Amino acid sequence: MNDGNPAALSHDDGAKLTSGNLSGARNPFPLLAEWLAEAEKSEPNDPNAMALATVDEAGMPDVRMVLLKDFGPRGFVFYTNLESRKGKELAGRPKAALCIHWKSLRRQVRVRGDVERVTEAEADAYFASRTRLARIGAWASKQSEPLQGRFELEKAVAFYAARYAVGDVPRPEHWSGFRIVPQEVEFWRDGAFRLHERLRFTRAANGHWSREWLYP
């Protein structure tokens, strides 16, 4: 995961939806914003944590937890080392799926879509918002590469801490973000006797959203 507290997440403006009013949602973003706001009050850690699924060059799937840092009609944004396994997999096959699960609320949101890189300006702005030690860590960690021992990492951290002891810590070229541009967004809510509620939104080529209920 990335470091620090969740950044303020943007979303599409829309009529306020109560948690009991799935049927009132006409696009996924106001509803997701409300669910996330409720999760921030109930989840003890990282309410913006999400499981990110990618596929490697052999077609083998991978999944790991990352932090959602922004969302809206343009997509769902997270940041990472571009040379990590997920970075390489997304570069080779720019499609992904994510799942946000809030256990205390008995809800989840699933998203599938194409993937694109965020702009340099977006990456710079988010990197600058991280703690200084987290920025040092982005330089020191060869994410997903074999590590001989903890001392090797600590030595790298010390090296870059000394290198950037004075002044700003610039963003490494190998560190940026990805945006999942959603084609489908599905909301799931627990129901009695496992008769759950599932509402799926699908985006058409013209950008308009359609919606349908699914059997649990």
N, C-alpha and C positions, 0 to 999 in steps of 0.2 A: 504494500500500500504506500501511498504518499504520506507526507508528514503533516503534522499540525491540525488545527481545527478546520472543520468544513468551511469553505469559502461561501460567501453569499451566493446563492444559486438564483439565476434569472429564470423567468418563465413567461409564457405568453399570457397577456392579460385576458380576463374573461370573467363571466359571472361567478360569484363565490358558490362553491358546491359544498354541501354538508357531507360528512363521511357516510351518511346513509343514503345518499342520492346519486348512486352510480348512473341511474337512468337519465339524469340531467346533463351528463357530460356530452359535449358535441365534438371535442377534440381532446387529446390526452393530457395536454400540458397544464391547464389549471387544476385538473384532478390530481395529477402527480405532485404539483406544488403543495396542494393541501395535505395529501398523504405524507409527504416528506416533512412538512411543518409539524404534523401530529407525531411523527416518528421522532423528531428532535426532542420532544417532551418526554418520550417514554423509553427510548433506547439508551442503555447506559454508555455505549461506545459506538462511534462512527455510524450514525443513522444514514449516511450517504455511501456506505459500503455496498459494493455490488460484485457479483461473480461475473467475470468476463471470459467468454469462450471464443477461442480462435482455432484455426486448423493449420497444421504444418504442411510442408511440401509433399509429404507422403499421404496426406489426407487424415492423419491422426489428430484427434481433437486435443486441445489443452484448455484448462480452466484455472483461474486464480482470482483472488480478491483484489480489487482496486477501489479507489475512491472517486465518486462522481463529483466533479468540480464545477460543472455548469450544465444547464439543459435548457431547451426551448425548441422552437420549430426547426432551427438549423441542425439540432442534434444533441447528443449526450457526450460530454467532454471528460476525458481523463488524461493524466500526464505520466510519462515514463521515460526510461532510457531507450532510445531508438535501437540500440545494439543488444537489448535484452531479447529473450526468446519471443516474447509477445510482440516486441517491436519488429523483429525480423519476419515473424509470421504474418503480421498485418501488412508489412511492405510487400510480401509475396502474394498474399491472398487477402485483399482489402475488404473483407466481410467479417462481421462479428455478431455475437449475441450477448446480451447481458441479462442478469436477473438480480433484482433487489428484493430481499426478504426481510420483513420486520416481524420477528417471532412474537414479540409482546403484543402486536396488533393483529396477528394472524392474517397478514396480507403479503402479497408479492406483486411485483411488476416485471414483466418480461418484454425485451426489445430485440428486434432483429433488423439489420440493415447494412448498407455499404459503409465503408470507413474512409475518411480523408484526414489529412494532417491539418492541424490548426495553423493559423498564420504565425509568422515570426513575432509579430506584435503581441498576439495573445500569449504565446509561450513566454516571451520576455516579461510580460506583466505578471503572469502567474508565478514564474520563477522568482521574481523580485519580492513577491509576497511571502515566500517561504522563510523559515528561520535561517539564520546564518549557518548554523551547523548542518541543516538539511541541504543547503546549497553546497557546502563543502562536501557533504556525502555524495552528492550527484557527481562530483568530479572524482571522488575516491573509489566509488564502487563500479567494478566491471560487471554489471548486473547479469546474472545467469551464467557467468564464466566460472570454471572450477577455482576453488580457493584452497591454498595449501594449509592455511591455519588462520585463526583470528588475528594473530599478530601481523600478518600480511596486510589485512584490511586496516588495522589500527595504524600501521606505518604509513599507509597511503593517506589516511585522514590527517595524520600529523604533517605530512609533506605539503598537502594542499592548504592546510590551516596556516602553515608558515608562508607559503607562496602568496596567499591572499590575506595576510595578517593586517594589511592596511588597505583601506578603500573598499570598493564594492567587490562582490563575488560575481563574475559574469556567468551567463548561462552557457554551459558547454554545447557545442554543435550537436553532440549526440543525445541531447536531452530536449524533448518537446512533448507535444500532446496529439491525441487523436480525437476525432469526432465521429461517433456512430450516427449516420444519417438514417433515421428510422423509416422502415417500410411497414413494420407492424409494432404495435404496443398493446400488450394485454394486461389487464388488471384482474387480479384474483383475490377474493376475500372468502375467508372460512365461513362455512354454513353448517347449521345443525344437521346431524346424521350424514355428514359428508356431502350434503347437497350444496356445494359451494357456488359462489357467483363468479362467472368469468365473462368479462367484457373485452372484446378485441377491436382495436382500431386499425384500419388499413389505409395507407396513403396512396392515392391514385397518382398517375403521371402528372396531372395538373396541380398537384399539391393538396387537393381536397381530401378530407378524411371521411371514410365510411365506417360504420360500426355494426357489430353483430354480437349477440349473446351466444355462448358456447355451453354445451353440456359439461357438467363437472367431471 
